[in-house]
Amino acid sequence: MKIIKDERLQLQNLKNIRIAFIVQTIGILAILLYETLTAGFTQARENPVWLVFMLSAIVLGWLNLRISVDTYEDTNPPKKQAPYYRVVILSLGIGIVTMLLAILGPDKSNFNEALLVGAIVFACFLATFSFVHFLRKKQVEDSE
């Protein structure tokens, strides 16, 4: 069998994959919504389909991150990059605010649970912001 190298067919194949992903995501959301309405949110969150949905959303977000940075850099001229400590402080601030919301929110989480939630949110934002920071820094260095 001969491998097809026509760009039009490859583009059509990518469009087909995108449509299949959209249909799959809508199906997962429908299942989770049905379970939320019939059994409650806690039961829907314990469903393994919830984990699949969250993992696919995270992977899609990370994959689209590089495209977003490249598109942003194409429309705006490169400028001096902000210092990295600002990324850490911003991530820490978001983590602390999330921790306070967990303590003061309707569930009234204890301090250890709230600290864990705040630390996880801090780590997630720090990883994402650091990735974008270093991508932009690399692009600024490449343009010079």
N, CA, C and O atoms as CSV, one atom per row, in Angstrom:
chain,resi,resn,atom,element,x,y,z
A,1,MET,N,N,0.848,-1.172,0.000
A,1,MET,CA,C,0.000,0.000,0.000
A,1,MET,C,C,0.893,1.235,0.000
A,1,MET,O,O,1.899,1.282,0.708
A,2,LYS,N,N,0.526,2.219,-0.785
A,2,LYS,CA,C,1.313,3.433,-0.935
A,2,LYS,C,C,0.795,4.514,0.025
A,2,LYS,O,O,-0.413,4.709,0.157
A,3,ILE,N,N,1.724,5.215,0.693
A,3,ILE,CA,C,1.358,6.280,1.616
A,3,ILE,C,C,1.007,7.531,0.821
A,3,ILE,O,O,1.739,7.934,-0.083
A,4,ILE,N,N,-0.135,8.146,1.176
A,4,ILE,CA,C,-0.598,9.346,0.491
A,4,ILE,C,C,0.070,10.555,1.130
A,4,ILE,O,O,0.042,10.718,2.350
A,5,LYS,N,N,0.675,11.409,0.292
A,5,LYS,CA,C,1.370,12.587,0.794
A,5,LYS,C,C,0.733,13.883,0.307
A,5,LYS,O,O,1.367,14.937,0.362
A,6,ASP,N,N,-0.483,13.825,-0.160
A,6,ASP,CA,C,-1.175,15.008,-0.641
A,6,ASP,C,C,-1.615,15.849,0.564
A,6,ASP,O,O,-2.290,15.342,1.459
A,7,GLU,N,N,-1.232,17.141,0.588
A,7,GLU,CA,C,-1.559,18.004,1.718
A,7,GLU,C,C,-3.059,18.197,1.878
A,7,GLU,O,O,-3.544,18.337,3.000
A,8,ARG,N,N,-3.793,18.207,0.787
A,8,ARG,CA,C,-5.243,18.379,0.877
A,8,ARG,C,C,-5.875,17.212,1.617
A,8,ARG,O,O,-6.776,17.410,2.432
A,9,LEU,N,N,-5.411,15.994,1.343
A,9,LEU,CA,C,-5.958,14.829,2.027
A,9,LEU,C,C,-5.538,14.802,3.496
A,9,LEU,O,O,-6.318,14.394,4.357
A,10,GLN,N,N,-4.317,15.231,3.783
A,10,GLN,CA,C,-3.882,15.303,5.172
A,10,GLN,C,C,-4.697,16.335,5.946
A,10,GLN,O,O,-5.072,16.101,7.095
A,11,LEU,N,N,-4.970,17.475,5.315
A,11,LEU,CA,C,-5.784,18.502,5.959
A,11,LEU,C,C,-7.202,17.993,6.193
A,11,LEU,O,O,-7.780,18.239,7.251
A,12,GLN,N,N,-7.761,17.293,5.222
A,12,GLN,CA,C,-9.101,16.728,5.380
A,12,GLN,C,C,-9.114,15.688,6.496
A,12,GLN,O,O,-10.083,15.602,7.251
A,13,ASN,N,N,-8.054,14.903,6.604
A,13,ASN,CA,C,-7.956,13.911,7.665
A,13,ASN,C,C,-7.925,14.600,9.031
A,13,ASN,O,O,-8.574,14.134,9.967
A,14,LEU,N,N,-7.178,15.703,9.157
A,14,LEU,CA,C,-7.144,16.440,10.415
A,14,LEU,C,C,-8.504,17.042,10.756
A,14,LEU,O,O,-8.896,17.075,11.923
A,15,LYS,N,N,-9.224,17.516,9.739
A,15,LYS,CA,C,-10.571,18.039,9.978
A,15,LYS,C,C,-11.508,16.932,10.454
A,15,LYS,O,O,-12.338,17.153,11.336
A,16,ASN,N,N,-11.374,15.738,9.867
A,16,ASN,CA,C,-12.195,14.607,10.301
A,16,ASN,C,C,-11.901,14.229,11.747
A,16,ASN,O,O,-12.818,13.924,12.510
A,17,ILE,N,N,-10.621,14.250,12.125
A,17,ILE,CA,C,-10.246,13.942,13.505
A,17,ILE,C,C,-10.826,14.990,14.447
A,17,ILE,O,O,-11.296,14.651,15.533
A,18,ARG,N,N,-10.798,16.251,14.048
A,18,ARG,CA,C,-11.355,17.322,14.878
A,18,ARG,C,C,-12.857,17.122,15.082
A,18,ARG,O,O,-13.361,17.284,16.193
A,19,ILE,N,N,-13.558,16.776,14.028
A,19,ILE,CA,C,-15.007,16.547,14.134
A,19,ILE,C,C,-15.290,15.359,15.045
A,19,ILE,O,O,-16.212,15.413,15.859
A,20,ALA,N,N,-14.507,14.283,14.919
A,20,ALA,CA,C,-14.694,13.117,15.781
A,20,ALA,C,C,-14.427,13.483,17.247
A,20,ALA,O,O,-15.133,13.016,18.140
A,21,PHE,N,N,-13.414,14.313,17.495
A,21,PHE,CA,C,-13.110,14.746,18.857
A,21,PHE,C,C,-14.256,15.576,19.425
A,21,PHE,O,O,-14.604,15.428,20.596
A,22,ILE,N,N,-14.838,16.439,18.615
A,22,ILE,CA,C,-15.964,17.259,19.071
A,22,ILE,C,C,-17.157,16.382,19.425
A,22,ILE,O,O,-17.798,16.588,20.455
A,23,VAL,N,N,-17.456,15.404,18.574
A,23,VAL,CA,C,-18.581,14.502,18.833
A,23,VAL,C,C,-18.318,13.698,20.108
A,23,VAL,O,O,-19.223,13.512,20.923
A,24,GLN,N,N,-17.090,13.223,20.281
A,24,GLN,CA,C,-16.732,12.459,21.466
A,24,GLN,C,C,-16.862,13.315,22.726
A,24,GLN,O,O,-17.379,12.843,23.739
A,25,THR,N,N,-16.408,14.550,22.678
A,25,THR,CA,C,-16.496,15.434,23.839
A,25,THR,C,C,-17.947,15.748,24.183
A,25,THR,O,O,-18.308,15.779,25.360
A,26,ILE,N,N,-18.777,15.979,23.181
A,26,ILE,CA,C,-20.198,16.230,23.434
A,26,ILE,C,C,-20.849,15.003,24.062
A,26,ILE,O,O,-21.685,15.136,24.956
A,27,GLY,N,N,-20.474,13.808,23.602
A,27,GLY,CA,C,-21.004,12.575,24.187
A,27,GLY,C,C,-20.594,12.413,25.641
A,27,GLY,O,O,-21.414,12.039,26.480
A,28,ILE,N,N,-19.338,12.690,25.946
A,28,ILE,CA,C,-18.868,12.591,27.325
A,28,ILE,C,C,-19.589,13.601,28.204
A,28,ILE,O,O,-20.006,13.272,29.315
A,29,LEU,N,N,-19.737,14.824,27.716
A,29,LEU,CA,C,-20.460,15.839,28.484
A,29,LEU,C,C,-21.919,15.448,28.715
A,29,LEU,O,O,-22.465,15.687,29.792
A,30,ALA,N,N,-22.547,14.852,27.710
A,30,ALA,CA,C,-23.939,14.412,27.861
A,30,ALA,C,C,-24.055,13.324,28.930
A,30,ALA,O,O,-24.978,13.340,29.743
A,31,ILE,N,N,-23.115,12.382,28.920
A,31,ILE,CA,C,-23.125,11.321,29.929
A,31,ILE,C,C,-22.945,11.909,31.326
A,31,ILE,O,O,-23.666,11.548,32.256
A,32,LEU,N,N,-21.981,12.814,31.466
A,32,LEU,CA,C,-21.728,13.422,32.774
A,32,LEU,C,C,-22.907,14.290,33.230
A,32,LEU,O,O,-23.243,14.301,34.414
A,33,LEU,N,N,-23.531,15.012,32.305
A,33,LEU,CA,C,-24.691,15.823,32.654
A,33,LEU,C,C,-25.857,14.950,33.107
A,33,LEU,O,O,-26.533,15.268,34.085
A,34,TYR,N,N,-26.089,13.856,32.398
A,34,TYR,CA,C,-27.164,12.930,32.784
A,34,TYR,C,C,-26.907,12.366,34.176
A,34,TYR,O,O,-27.815,12.307,35.005
A,35,GLU,N,N,-25.675,11.953,34.429
A,35,GLU,CA,C,-25.362,11.393,35.747
A,35,GLU,C,C,-25.449,12.453,36.839
A,35,GLU,O,O,-25.850,12.151,37.963
A,36,THR,N,N,-25.077,13.694,36.519
A,36,THR,CA,C,-25.187,14.776,37.496
A,36,THR,C,C,-26.646,15.025,37.850
A,36,THR,O,O,-26.979,15.226,39.018
A,37,LEU,N,N,-27.515,15.012,36.849
A,37,LEU,CA,C,-28.932,15.275,37.101
A,37,LEU,C,C,-29.611,14.130,37.844
A,37,LEU,O,O,-30.518,14.363,38.643
A,38,THR,N,N,-29.180,12.894,37.588
A,38,THR,CA,C,-29.849,11.756,38.216
A,38,THR,C,C,-29.234,11.349,39.547
A,38,THR,O,O,-29.957,10.964,40.466
A,39,ALA,N,N,-27.897,11.429,39.668
A,39,ALA,CA,C,-27.245,10.922,40.879
A,39,ALA,C,C,-26.527,12.001,41.678
A,39,ALA,O,O,-26.110,11.746,42.808
A,40,GLY,N,N,-26.372,13.186,41.128
A,40,GLY,CA,C,-25.683,14.255,41.843
A,40,GLY,C,C,-24.270,14.461,41.328
A,40,GLY,O,O,-23.699,13.598,40.661
A,41,PHE,N,N,-23.721,15.622,41.652
A,41,PHE,CA,C,-22.410,15.993,41.132
A,41,PHE,C,C,-21.294,15.120,41.695
A,41,PHE,O,O,-20.355,14.778,40.976
A,42,THR,N,N,-21.384,14.761,42.955
A,42,THR,CA,C,-20.338,13.942,43.570
A,42,THR,C,C,-20.235,12.591,42.879
A,42,THR,O,O,-19.133,12.101,42.630
A,43,GLN,N,N,-21.351,12.003,42.575
A,43,GLN,CA,C,-21.351,10.709,41.883
A,43,GLN,C,C,-20.814,10.858,40.456
A,43,GLN,O,O,-20.095,9.983,39.973
A,44,ALA,N,N,-21.153,11.945,39.789
A,44,ALA,CA,C,-20.653,12.163,38.429
A,44,ALA,C,C,-19.145,12.392,38.444
A,44,ALA,O,O,-18.445,11.961,37.528
A,45,ARG,N,N,-18.643,13.061,39.468
A,45,ARG,CA,C,-17.210,13.316,39.564
A,45,ARG,C,C,-16.422,12.034,39.846
A,45,ARG,O,O,-15.249,11.945,39.483
A,46,GLU,N,N,-17.036,11.060,40.476
A,46,GLU,CA,C,-16.372,9.786,40.756
A,46,GLU,C,C,-16.384,8.849,39.554
A,46,GLU,O,O,-15.706,7.822,39.567
A,47,ASN,N,N,-17.139,9.185,38.526
A,47,ASN,CA,C,-17.210,8.377,37.313
A,47,ASN,C,C,-15.874,8.447,36.563
A,47,ASN,O,O,-15.305,9.531,36.440
A,48,PRO,N,N,-15.363,7.324,36.062
A,48,PRO,CA,C,-14.113,7.366,35.292
A,48,PRO,C,C,-14.203,8.210,34.020
A,48,PRO,O,O,-13.180,8.667,33.510
A,49,VAL,N,N,-15.395,8.419,33.512
A,49,VAL,CA,C,-15.567,9.256,32.329
A,49,VAL,C,C,-15.175,10.699,32.652
A,49,VAL,O,O,-14.689,11.422,31.782
A,50,TRP,N,N,-15.385,11.117,33.901
A,50,TRP,CA,C,-14.967,12.453,34.335
A,50,TRP,C,C,-13.459,12.599,34.188
A,50,TRP,O,O,-12.978,13.631,33.719
A,51,LEU,N,N,-12.715,11.581,34.583
A,51,LEU,CA,C,-11.259,11.615,34.468
A,51,LEU,C,C,-10.833,11.684,33.012
A,51,LEU,O,O,-9.913,12.430,32.676
A,52,VAL,N,N,-11.481,10.926,32.143
A,52,VAL,CA,C,-11.160,10.977,30.715
A,52,VAL,C,C,-11.436,12.366,30.157
A,52,VAL,O,O,-10.638,12.898,29.385
A,53,PHE,N,N,-12.558,12.952,30.546
A,53,PHE,CA,C,-12.899,14.293,30.076
A,53,PHE,C,C,-11.877,15.318,30.541
A,53,PHE,O,O,-11.440,16.154,29.751
A,54,MET,N,N,-11.491,15.266,31.812
A,54,MET,CA,C,-10.525,16.227,32.344
A,54,MET,C,C,-9.157,16.050,31.694
A,54,MET,O,O,-8.505,17.038,31.354
A,55,LEU,N,N,-8.714,14.816,31.516
A,55,LEU,CA,C,-7.415,14.575,30.884
A,55,LEU,C,C,-7.398,15.060,29.437
A,55,LEU,O,O,-6.414,15.652,28.994
A,56,SER,N,N,-8.473,14.815,28.703
A,56,SER,CA,C,-8.517,15.277,27.314
A,56,SER,C,C,-8.548,16.800,27.241
A,56,SER,O,O,-7.950,17.381,26.335
A,57,ALA,N,N,-9.231,17.457,28.175
A,57,ALA,CA,C,-9.252,18.917,28.196
A,57,ALA,C,C,-7.869,19.472,28.526
A,57,ALA,O,O,-7.449,20.471,27.941
A,58,ILE,N,N,-7.161,18.839,29.451
A,58,ILE,CA,C,-5.816,19.298,29.814
A,58,ILE,C,C,-4.852,19.114,28.648
A,58,ILE,O,O,-4.075,20.017,28.338
A,59,VAL,N,N,-4.898,17.957,28.004
A,59,VAL,CA,C,-4.006,17.701,26.863
A,59,VAL,C,C,-4.297,18.673,25.730
A,59,VAL,O,O,-3.370,19.204,25.119
A,60,LEU,N,N,-5.559,18.911,25.443
A,60,LEU,CA,C,-5.920,19.863,24.393
A,60,LEU,C,C,-5.425,21.262,24.730
A,60,LEU,O,O,-4.919,21.969,23.858
A,61,GLY,N,N,-5.566,21.661,25.978
A,61,GLY,CA,C,-5.079,22.968,26.388
A,61,GLY,C,C,-3.577,23.111,26.227
A,61,GLY,O,O,-3.103,24.138,25.743
A,62,TRP,N,N,-2.823,22.096,26.625
A,62,TRP,CA,C,-1.370,22.149,26.485
A,62,TRP,C,C,-0.952,22.154,25.021
A,62,TRP,O,O,-0.009,22.853,24.647
A,63,LEU,N,N,-1.643,21.381,24.191
A,63,LEU,CA,C,-1.290,21.347,22.771
A,63,LEU,C,C,-1.598,22.666,22.081
A,63,LEU,O,O,-0.873,23.083,21.177
A,64,ASN,N,N,-2.661,23.317,22.499
A,64,ASN,CA,C,-3.027,24.598,21.894
A,64,ASN,C,C,-2.201,25.757,22.432
A,64,ASN,O,O,-2.201,26.841,21.848
A,65,LEU,N,N,-1.503,25.542,23.531
A,65,LEU,CA,C,-0.730,26.613,24.143
A,65,LEU,C,C,0.367,27.119,23.221
A,65,LEU,O,O,0.549,28.330,23.098
A,66,ARG,N,N,1.097,26.233,22.576
A,66,ARG,CA,C,2.175,26.646,21.670
A,66,ARG,C,C,1.605,27.411,20.473
A,66,ARG,O,O,2.199,28.391,20.024
A,67,ILE,N,N,0.466,26.971,19.961
A,67,ILE,CA,C,-0.155,27.661,18.832
A,67,ILE,C,C,-0.574,29.070,19.253
A,67,ILE,O,O,-0.399,30.021,18.491
A,68,SER,N,N,-1.126,29.208,20.463
A,68,SER,CA,C,-1.550,30.519,20.945
A,68,SER,C,C,-0.367,31.457,21.092
A,68,SER,O,O,-0.456,32.627,20.718
A,69,VAL,N,N,0.742,30.964,21.632
A,69,VAL,CA,C,1.923,31.804,21.803
A,69,VAL,C,C,2.477,32.212,20.451
A,69,VAL,O,O,2.849,33.371,20.264
A,70,ASP,N,N,2.541,31.277,19.494
A,70,ASP,CA,C,3.041,31.613,18.167
A,70,ASP,C,C,2.148,32.634,17.478
A,70,ASP,O,O,2.651,33.544,16.820
A,71,THR,N,N,0.836,32.501,17.616
A,71,THR,CA,C,-0.093,33.446,17.007
A,71,THR,C,C,0.041,34.810,17.659
A,71,THR,O,O,0.022,35.828,16.968
A,72,TYR,N,N,0.177,34.846,18.968
A,72,TYR,CA,C,0.342,36.115,19.684
A,72,TYR,C,C,1.621,36.813,19.241
A,72,TYR,O,O,1.631,38.028,19.042
A,73,GLU,N,N,2.689,36.056,19.088
A,73,GLU,CA,C,3.958,36.653,18.708
A,73,GLU,C,C,3.937,37.146,17.262
A,73,GLU,O,O,4.619,38.116,16.929
A,74,ASP,N,N,3.162,36.486,16.400
A,74,ASP,CA,C,3.092,36.915,15.010
A,74,ASP,C,C,2.358,38.249,14.864
A,74,ASP,O,O,2.681,39.035,13.974
A,75,THR,N,N,1.376,38.511,15.726
A,75,THR,CA,C,0.589,39.731,15.596
A,75,THR,C,C,1.207,40.904,16.340
A,75,THR,O,O,0.940,42.056,15.996
A,76,ASN,N,N,2.025,40.641,17.347
A,76,ASN,CA,C,2.650,41.698,18.135
A,76,ASN,C,C,4.162,41.595,18.009
A,76,ASN,O,O,4.713,40.496,18.073
A,77,PRO,N,N,4.837,42.719,17.833
A,77,PRO,CA,C,6.297,42.659,17.745
A,77,PRO,C,C,6.892,42.208,19.082
A,77,PRO,O,O,6.352,42.531,20.141
A,78,PRO,N,N,8.008,41.460,19.038
A,78,PRO,CA,C,8.600,41.004,20.293
A,78,PRO,C,C,9.104,42.176,21.131
A,78,PRO,O,O,9.689,43.125,20.611
A,79,LYS,N,N,8.867,42.089,22.431
A,79,LYS,CA,C,9.335,43.123,23.332
A,79,LYS,C,C,10.078,42.463,24.482
A,79,LYS,O,O,10.090,41.239,24.608
A,80,LYS,N,N,10.695,43.283,25.316
A,80,LYS,CA,C,11.490,42.758,26.411
A,80,LYS,C,C,10.613,41.917,27.334
A,80,LYS,O,O,9.507,42.313,27.701
A,81,GLN,N,N,11.128,40.759,27.694
A,81,GLN,CA,C,10.387,39.826,28.528
A,81,GLN,C,C,10.391,40.283,29.986
A,81,GLN,O,O,11.408,40.763,30.487
A,82,ALA,N,N,9.257,40.135,30.662
A,82,ALA,CA,C,9.166,40.476,32.081
A,82,ALA,C,C,10.010,39.479,32.880
A,82,ALA,O,O,10.217,38.351,32.431
A,83,PRO,N,N,10.495,39.876,34.046
A,83,PRO,CA,C,11.306,38.960,34.849
A,83,PRO,C,C,10.495,37.737,35.294
A,83,PRO,O,O,9.276,37.794,35.456
A,84,TYR,N,N,11.219,36.637,35.484
A,84,TYR,CA,C,10.562,35.366,35.817
A,84,TYR,C,C,9.925,35.402,37.196
A,84,TYR,O,O,8.939,34.705,37.432
A,85,TYR,N,N,10.465,36.200,38.116
A,85,TYR,CA,C,9.899,36.211,39.467
A,85,TYR,C,C,8.445,36.687,39.460
A,85,TYR,O,O,7.675,36.333,40.353
A,86,ARG,N,N,8.069,37.477,38.472
A,86,ARG,CA,C,6.668,37.909,38.372
A,86,ARG,C,C,5.744,36.727,38.072
A,86,ARG,O,O,4.613,36.674,38.553
A,87,VAL,N,N,6.235,35.792,37.280
A,87,VAL,CA,C,5.458,34.582,36.988
A,87,VAL,C,C,5.232,33.796,38.272
A,87,VAL,O,O,4.126,33.320,38.528
A,88,VAL,N,N,6.282,33.661,39.080
A,88,VAL,CA,C,6.176,32.913,40.339
A,88,VAL,C,C,5.232,33.627,41.300
A,88,VAL,O,O,4.399,32.983,41.937
A,89,ILE,N,N,5.352,34.949,41.410
A,89,ILE,CA,C,4.486,35.706,42.322
A,89,ILE,C,C,3.027,35.628,41.881
A,89,ILE,O,O,2.139,35.460,42.717
A,90,LEU,N,N,2.768,35.746,40.582
A,90,LEU,CA,C,1.395,35.652,40.079
A,90,LEU,C,C,0.808,34.268,40.360
A,90,LEU,O,O,-0.337,34.155,40.795
A,91,SER,N,N,1.585,33.227,40.113
A,91,SER,CA,C,1.116,31.865,40.380
A,91,SER,C,C,0.858,31.662,41.870
A,91,SER,O,O,-0.134,31.042,42.253
A,92,LEU,N,N,1.745,32.180,42.702
A,92,LEU,CA,C,1.575,32.074,44.148
A,92,LEU,C,C,0.320,32.813,44.605
A,92,LEU,O,O,-0.421,32.321,45.456
A,93,GLY,N,N,0.084,33.992,44.037
A,93,GLY,CA,C,-1.124,34.746,44.378
A,93,GLY,C,C,-2.393,33.997,44.020
A,93,GLY,O,O,-3.348,33.972,44.796
A,94,ILE,N,N,-2.403,33.388,42.848
A,94,ILE,CA,C,-3.580,32.619,42.433
A,94,ILE,C,C,-3.781,31.416,43.351
A,94,ILE,O,O,-4.913,31.083,43.700
A,95,GLY,N,N,-2.683,30.761,43.745
A,95,GLY,CA,C,-2.775,29.631,44.664
A,95,GLY,C,C,-3.305,30.039,46.025
A,95,GLY,O,O,-4.118,29.328,46.616
A,96,ILE,N,N,-2.845,31.191,46.532
A,96,ILE,CA,C,-3.306,31.667,47.841
A,96,ILE,C,C,-4.781,32.046,47.792
A,96,ILE,O,O,-5.535,31.729,48.712
A,97,VAL,N,N,-5.195,32.722,46.728
A,97,VAL,CA,C,-6.611,33.088,46.588
A,97,VAL,C,C,-7.479,31.831,46.525
A,97,VAL,O,O,-8.549,31.786,47.132
A,98,THR,N,N,-7.028,30.820,45.801
A,98,THR,CA,C,-7.785,29.570,45.726
A,98,THR,C,C,-7.858,28.901,47.089
A,98,THR,O,O,-8.903,28.365,47.459
A,99,MET,N,N,-6.756,28.925,47.846
A,99,MET,CA,C,-6.748,28.343,49.183
A,99,MET,C,C,-7.743,29.077,50.092
A,99,MET,O,O,-8.482,28.446,50.848
A,100,LEU,N,N,-7.756,30.410,50.013
A,100,LEU,CA,C,-8.692,31.177,50.832
A,100,LEU,C,C,-10.138,30.895,50.434
A,100,LEU,O,O,-11.016,30.812,51.293
A,101,LEU,N,N,-10.384,30.750,49.134
A,101,LEU,CA,C,-11.747,30.414,48.687
A,101,LEU,C,C,-12.165,29.039,49.185
A,101,LEU,O,O,-13.335,28.824,49.501
A,102,ALA,N,N,-11.217,28.101,49.259
A,102,ALA,CA,C,-11.541,26.768,49.772
A,102,ALA,C,C,-11.853,26.823,51.268
A,102,ALA,O,O,-12.735,26.111,51.748
A,103,ILE,N,N,-11.124,27.673,52.007
A,103,ILE,CA,C,-11.374,27.789,53.452
A,103,ILE,C,C,-12.688,28.510,53.719
A,103,ILE,O,O,-13.473,28.082,54.565
A,104,LEU,N,N,-12.930,29.607,52.996
A,104,LEU,CA,C,-14.096,30.453,53.265
A,104,LEU,C,C,-15.323,30.076,52.447
A,104,LEU,O,O,-16.394,30.646,52.654
A,105,GLY,N,N,-15.191,29.129,51.521
A,105,GLY,CA,C,-16.289,28.757,50.636
A,105,GLY,C,C,-17.391,27.997,51.347
A,105,GLY,O,O,-17.332,27.798,52.560
A,106,PRO,N,N,-18.395,27.573,50.599
A,106,PRO,CA,C,-19.546,26.909,51.210
A,106,PRO,C,C,-19.211,25.544,51.819
A,106,PRO,O,O,-19.920,25.090,52.717
A,107,ASP,N,N,-18.145,24.879,51.351
A,107,ASP,CA,C,-17.792,23.567,51.900
A,107,ASP,C,C,-17.023,23.673,53.202
A,107,ASP,O,O,-16.948,22.698,53.950
A,108,LYS,N,N,-16.449,24.833,53.490
A,108,LYS,CA,C,-15.669,25.076,54.704
A,108,LYS,C,C,-14.601,23.993,54.904
A,108,LYS,O,O,-14.596,23.292,55.916
A,109,SER,N,N,-13.702,23.870,53.926
A,109,SER,CA,C,-12.627,22.891,53.998
A,109,SER,C,C,-11.701,23.224,55.157
A,109,SER,O,O,-11.546,24.387,55.531
A,110,ASN,N,N,-11.074,22.167,55.733
A,110,ASN,CA,C,-10.106,22.441,56.795
A,110,ASN,C,C,-8.820,22.957,56.163
A,110,ASN,O,O,-8.671,22.950,54.941
A,111,PHE,N,N,-7.891,23.408,57.008
A,111,PHE,CA,C,-6.692,24.088,56.512
A,111,PHE,C,C,-5.832,23.170,55.651
A,111,PHE,O,O,-5.297,23.603,54.630
A,112,ASN,N,N,-5.692,21.910,56.050
A,112,ASN,CA,C,-4.841,20.990,55.285
A,112,ASN,C,C,-5.388,20.742,53.875
A,112,ASN,O,O,-4.625,20.725,52.909
A,113,GLU,N,N,-6.691,20.554,53.756
A,113,GLU,CA,C,-7.299,20.358,52.442
A,113,GLU,C,C,-7.160,21.621,51.592
A,113,GLU,O,O,-6.842,21.550,50.404
A,114,ALA,N,N,-7.399,22.763,52.207
A,114,ALA,CA,C,-7.291,24.026,51.478
A,114,ALA,C,C,-5.851,24.271,51.041
A,114,ALA,O,O,-5.614,24.765,49.938
A,115,LEU,N,N,-4.894,23.931,51.891
A,115,LEU,CA,C,-3.483,24.085,51.541
A,115,LEU,C,C,-3.123,23.178,50.368
A,115,LEU,O,O,-2.375,23.581,49.477
A,116,LEU,N,N,-3.643,21.978,50.366
A,116,LEU,CA,C,-3.396,21.046,49.259
A,116,LEU,C,C,-3.982,21.583,47.951
A,116,LEU,O,O,-3.331,21.540,46.907
A,117,VAL,N,N,-5.202,22.081,48.017
A,117,VAL,CA,C,-5.837,22.660,46.823
A,117,VAL,C,C,-5.039,23.856,46.323
A,117,VAL,O,O,-4.783,23.971,45.124
A,118,GLY,N,N,-4.646,24.741,47.223
A,118,GLY,CA,C,-3.856,25.913,46.840
A,118,GLY,C,C,-2.514,25.523,46.233
A,118,GLY,O,O,-2.068,26.139,45.265
A,119,ALA,N,N,-1.864,24.499,46.800
A,119,ALA,CA,C,-0.571,24.046,46.269
A,119,ALA,C,C,-0.721,23.444,44.876
A,119,ALA,O,O,0.130,23.661,44.013
A,120,ILE,N,N,-1.777,22.702,44.652
A,120,ILE,CA,C,-2.011,22.102,43.327
A,120,ILE,C,C,-2.289,23.194,42.295
A,120,ILE,O,O,-1.745,23.159,41.191
A,121,VAL,N,N,-3.130,24.161,42.649
A,121,VAL,CA,C,-3.421,25.261,41.726
A,121,VAL,C,C,-2.160,26.065,41.446
A,121,VAL,O,O,-1.919,26.458,40.305
A,122,PHE,N,N,-1.343,26.319,42.483
A,122,PHE,CA,C,-0.079,27.028,42.302
A,122,PHE,C,C,0.826,26.276,41.330
A,122,PHE,O,O,1.394,26.878,40.419
A,123,ALA,N,N,0.962,24.970,41.520
A,123,ALA,CA,C,1.837,24.178,40.646
A,123,ALA,C,C,1.334,24.176,39.205
A,123,ALA,O,O,2.127,24.277,38.269
A,124,CYS,N,N,0.035,24.064,39.028
A,124,CYS,CA,C,-0.528,24.049,37.671
A,124,CYS,C,C,-0.304,25.389,36.966
A,124,CYS,O,O,0.119,25.421,35.810
A,125,PHE,N,N,-0.584,26.479,37.654
A,125,PHE,CA,C,-0.382,27.790,37.043
A,125,PHE,C,C,1.094,28.075,36.823
A,125,PHE,O,O,1.457,28.662,35.804
A,126,LEU,N,N,1.952,27.673,37.750
A,126,LEU,CA,C,3.380,27.903,37.592
A,126,LEU,C,C,3.914,27.153,36.384
A,126,LEU,O,O,4.709,27.697,35.619
A,127,ALA,N,N,3.485,25.906,36.205
A,127,ALA,CA,C,3.951,25.126,35.054
A,127,ALA,C,C,3.498,25.766,33.747
A,127,ALA,O,O,4.288,25.893,32.812
A,128,THR,N,N,2.245,26.163,33.677
A,128,THR,CA,C,1.720,26.758,32.448
A,128,THR,C,C,2.363,28.111,32.164
A,128,THR,O,O,2.811,28.361,31.046
A,129,PHE,N,N,2.411,28.985,33.168
A,129,PHE,CA,C,3.007,30.302,32.972
A,129,PHE,C,C,4.486,30.205,32.645
A,129,PHE,O,O,4.991,30.981,31.833
A,130,SER,N,N,5.197,29.252,33.271
A,130,SER,CA,C,6.622,29.079,32.985
A,130,SER,C,C,6.833,28.634,31.547
A,130,SER,O,O,7.741,29.117,30.869
A,131,PHE,N,N,5.997,27.716,31.083
A,131,PHE,CA,C,6.089,27.240,29.705
A,131,PHE,C,C,5.923,28.395,28.726
A,131,PHE,O,O,6.713,28.538,27.792
A,132,VAL,N,N,4.899,29.219,28.933
A,132,VAL,CA,C,4.658,30.363,28.054
A,132,VAL,C,C,5.798,31.374,28.171
A,132,VAL,O,O,6.240,31.931,27.166
A,133,HIS,N,N,6.270,31.611,29.387
A,133,HIS,CA,C,7.355,32.567,29.602
A,133,HIS,C,C,8.601,32.152,28.819
A,133,HIS,O,O,9.204,32.975,28.129
A,134,PHE,N,N,8.982,30.892,28.923
A,134,PHE,CA,C,10.194,30.446,28.245
A,134,PHE,C,C,10.006,30.352,26.730
A,134,PHE,O,O,10.966,30.543,25.983
A,135,LEU,N,N,8.791,30.062,26.264
A,135,LEU,CA,C,8.533,30.100,24.817
A,135,LEU,C,C,8.706,31.518,24.282
A,135,LEU,O,O,9.348,31.730,23.253
A,136,ARG,N,N,8.129,32.481,24.989
A,136,ARG,CA,C,8.257,33.869,24.548
A,136,ARG,C,C,9.696,34.349,24.643
A,136,ARG,O,O,10.169,35.072,23.766
A,137,LYS,N,N,10.388,33.956,25.691
A,137,LYS,CA,C,11.788,34.341,25.853
A,137,LYS,C,C,12.628,33.787,24.711
A,137,LYS,O,O,13.493,34.481,24.178
A,138,LYS,N,N,12.375,32.549,24.340
A,138,LYS,CA,C,13.097,31.936,23.221
A,138,LYS,C,C,12.803,32.666,21.915
A,138,LYS,O,O,13.705,32.876,21.103
A,139,GLN,N,N,11.543,33.054,21.708
A,139,GLN,CA,C,11.189,33.749,20.476
A,139,GLN,C,C,11.822,35.143,20.427
A,139,GLN,O,O,12.226,35.596,19.356
A,140,VAL,N,N,11.912,35.819,21.558
A,140,VAL,CA,C,12.554,37.133,21.596
A,140,VAL,C,C,14.045,36.975,21.273
A,140,VAL,O,O,14.605,37.759,20.506
A,141,GLU,N,N,14.682,35.959,21.862
A,141,GLU,CA,C,16.105,35.727,21.606
A,141,GLU,C,C,16.358,35.345,20.138
A,141,GLU,O,O,17.367,35.745,19.557
A,142,ASP,N,N,15.437,34.570,19.542
A,142,ASP,CA,C,15.588,34.178,18.151
A,142,ASP,C,C,15.405,35.353,17.190
A,142,ASP,O,O,16.013,35.388,16.120
A,143,SER,N,N,14.556,36.324,17.583
A,143,SER,CA,C,14.311,37.452,16.692
A,143,SER,C,C,15.436,38.481,16.736
A,143,SER,O,O,15.540,39.320,15.841
A,144,GLU,N,N,16.266,38.425,17.753
A,144,GLU,CA,C,17.357,39.401,17.867
A,144,GLU,C,C,18.550,39.004,17.029
A,144,GLU,O,O,19.555,39.714,17.011
